[in-house]
Amino acid sequence: MPDREKPAYIEFRVGDDADEFGIIDSQYAPEGMRPGPGGAILYWHVDDIEKALSRLKALGATEHDPLTKRGETGFVTVSVLDPFGNILGIMYNPHFVELH
């Protein structure tokens, strides 16, 4: 995405469940994110992203990158900072729901 000549996002599918490893162009990084090591955000699929986000906030996390709809397929992401300053990304991806 958006095209082969200038990709913004590249994904690799790994393993029996076709787990996704994605690399996103830094131009789409959350505002204020510093370049270099530590700039990667690992996203975990959850079945209910709003419920998972609420639980993370209840446990002390603060929103890092807001809940964002990615395209028209139902793919949604959000990231938080845990109480120790680590970034945790969660996503809802219809692809994973179809697999199970």
Phi, psi and chi 1 to 4 in degrees:
 res  aa     phi    psi   chi1   chi2   chi3   chi4
   1 MET       -  143.1  -64.8  179.9  123.5      -
   2 PRO   -75.8  -24.4   25.7  -29.6      -      -
   3 ASP  -155.0  170.0   59.0   54.9      -      -
   4 ARG   -65.5  -32.2  -70.4 -173.1 -178.1  -82.4
   5 GLU   -74.3  -31.6  -73.2   74.1   41.4      -
   6 LYS  -138.0   71.9 -168.4  167.0 -177.7  162.1
   7 PRO   -69.7  140.8   26.1  -32.9      -      -
   8 ALA   -99.5  -21.9      -      -      -      -
   9 TYR  -148.9  132.7  175.4   80.4      -      -
  10 ILE  -127.5  133.0  -60.8  169.3      -      -
  11 GLU  -123.5  147.7   75.3  178.9   35.1      -
  12 PHE  -121.7  137.7  -59.1   90.5      -      -
  13 ARG  -103.3  131.2  -62.9  -67.5  178.8  160.3
  14 VAL  -128.9  136.0 -178.3      -      -      -
  15 GLY    80.3 -179.0      -      -      -      -
  16 ASP   -63.3  -31.8  -65.8  -21.8      -      -
  17 ASP   -90.9    3.6  -71.4  -23.5      -      -
  18 ALA    55.6   45.3      -      -      -      -
  19 ASP   -56.7  144.7  -65.8  -37.3      -      -
  20 GLU  -100.2  131.7  178.4 -179.4  -25.3      -
  21 PHE  -116.5  113.7  172.4   69.2      -      -
  22 GLY  -116.0  145.1      -      -      -      -
  23 ILE  -119.1  124.6  -59.3  172.5      -      -
  24 ILE  -111.9  135.4  -57.4  169.4      -      -
  25 ASP   -56.0  136.7 -172.5  -53.8      -      -
  26 SER   -62.2  -18.1   62.7      -      -      -
  27 GLN   -64.3  -15.8   70.4  177.9  -34.5      -
  28 TYR  -101.8    9.2  -61.3  102.4      -      -
  29 ALA   -67.8  151.1      -      -      -      -
  30 PRO   -58.0  146.3  -23.1   32.3      -      -
  31 GLU   -57.5  137.1 -170.2  171.4  -38.7      -
  32 GLY    88.2   -5.7      -      -      -      -
  33 MET   -73.4  132.5 -174.4  172.5 -137.4      -
  34 ARG   -83.0  142.8  -65.0 -176.6 -161.4  134.7
  35 PRO   -73.3  162.7   26.0  -32.0      -      -
  36 GLY   102.8 -166.4      -      -      -      -
  37 PRO   -54.0  142.8  -24.6   33.7      -      -
  38 GLY    86.5   -0.9      -      -      -      -
  39 GLY   -81.2   -5.6      -      -      -      -
  40 ALA   -85.7  143.8      -      -      -      -
  41 ILE  -119.3  124.9  -59.3  174.4      -      -
  42 LEU   -91.6  127.1 -179.8   62.7      -      -
  43 TYR  -107.9  134.4  -73.0   88.6      -      -
  44 TRP  -110.2  135.2  -63.9   99.3      -      -
  45 HIS   -72.4  137.5  171.3   77.4      -      -
  46 VAL  -129.8  151.2  -64.9      -      -      -
  47 ASP   -76.1  -28.7  -69.3  -29.8      -      -
  48 ASP  -134.1   96.9 -175.2  -28.3      -      -
  49 ILE   -66.9  -37.1 -164.0  163.9      -      -
  50 GLU   -67.9  -40.2  -69.3  176.8    1.5      -
  51 LYS   -65.6  -43.4 -176.4  176.6  179.0 -179.3
  52 ALA   -64.4  -41.3      -      -      -      -
  53 LEU   -63.0  -44.0  177.5   58.5      -      -
  54 SER   -60.1  -42.9  -67.8      -      -      -
  55 ARG   -64.3  -43.7  172.7  120.4  169.8   91.4
  56 LEU   -61.2  -41.9  -70.7  168.3      -      -
  57 LYS   -65.2  -38.6  -73.6 -178.8  175.1 -179.3
  58 ALA   -64.0  -27.3      -      -      -      -
  59 LEU   -88.7    4.2  -67.2  169.4      -      -
  60 GLY   108.7    0.5      -      -      -      -
  61 ALA   -76.0  153.5      -      -      -      -
  62 THR  -121.7  149.0   57.2      -      -      -
  63 GLU   -66.2  133.3 -160.5  167.9  -72.9      -
  64 HIS  -103.5  -56.8  178.2 -102.5      -      -
  65 ASP  -123.7  127.4 -169.1   31.7      -      -
  66 PRO   -65.7  161.8   24.2  -31.3      -      -
  67 LEU   -53.8  121.7 -164.1   67.6      -      -
  68 THR  -134.5  124.7  -55.2      -      -      -
  69 LYS   -76.1  127.8 -178.2  178.7  171.5 -176.1
  70 ARG  -109.0   95.6  -52.7  -74.0 -178.5  178.9
  71 GLY    78.4 -160.2      -      -      -      -
  72 GLU  -110.6   12.2  -59.6  -58.3  -39.1      -
  73 THR   -93.4   -4.8   64.1      -      -      -
  74 GLY    97.3    1.5      -      -      -      -
  75 PHE   -74.9  126.0 -176.6   64.1      -      -
  76 VAL  -134.8  140.1 -178.8      -      -      -
  77 THR  -130.4  158.9   64.9      -      -      -
  78 VAL  -159.0  149.6   64.2      -      -      -
  79 SER  -131.5  153.6   63.2      -      -      -
  80 VAL  -132.0  160.8  -63.3      -      -      -
  81 LEU  -101.0  126.6  -69.3  173.2      -      -
  82 ASP   -77.6  172.3   72.1   12.3      -      -
  83 PRO   -60.1  -15.0  -26.7   36.1      -      -
  84 PHE   -97.3    0.0  -51.8  103.2      -      -
  85 GLY    92.0    7.3      -      -      -      -
  86 ASN   -83.8  146.4  -60.0  -57.8      -      -
  87 ILE   -92.6  130.9  -59.0  171.0      -      -
  88 LEU  -125.7  125.3  170.8   64.5      -      -
  89 GLY  -103.3  140.6      -      -      -      -
  90 ILE  -126.0  152.7   56.8  173.8      -      -
  91 MET  -144.6  155.0   66.7  176.5  178.6      -
  92 TYR  -113.3  124.5  174.3   79.2      -      -
  93 ASN  -131.5  110.9 -174.0  -20.4      -      -
  94 PRO   -53.7  -27.2  -21.6   30.4      -      -
  95 HIS   -56.9  -44.5  166.9   75.6      -      -
  96 PHE   -69.0  -34.6  -68.5  116.8      -      -
  97 VAL   -63.9  -41.6  175.7      -      -      -
  98 GLU   -63.2  -30.0  -69.0  173.8   11.4      -
  99 LEU   -72.6  -24.2  -70.5  175.1      -      -
 100 HIS  -115.5      -  -61.2  -73.8      -      -
